[in-house]
């Protein structure tokens, strides 16, 4: 009996872009199927991680931006109050 070769090229393709082996006849090969499942899990994890990190970064940016606006407004209010004291004291 001849030893069956492992389809390493399609297995690597299954990790990088998991949809490729699903569209071919190699999807029946258990070796390719194993690495295609790994590739799908990695892609799903990558997308979820991207969504979470995007949300965190946007939340931090909005917090910093809003803090900067509030600080700027406080500075303007302080300058107006100082100007009023100078005008009133004269």
C-alpha positions, 0 to 999 in steps of 0.5 A: 500500500502506498503512503498517502501524501499530506497536502501541506500546500492546501493546509497552509492555505487553510490557515492563511485563507480558510475559505480556499480549502472549503471550495475545493475537493481537499475539504474531505482530507482530514489533514486539510480539514484540521488546519482549515478549522484552525484557520477559521478559529484564528480568523474569528479570534482576530476579528473579535480582537480587532473589534474589541481593540477598536472599541477600546481605542475609540473609548480612550480617544473620546475620553482624552478628547472630551477631557481636553475640551473641558480643560480648554473651557475651564481655562477660558472661564478662568480668563474671563473671570480674571478679566472681569476682576480687572475691569471691576477693580479699576 
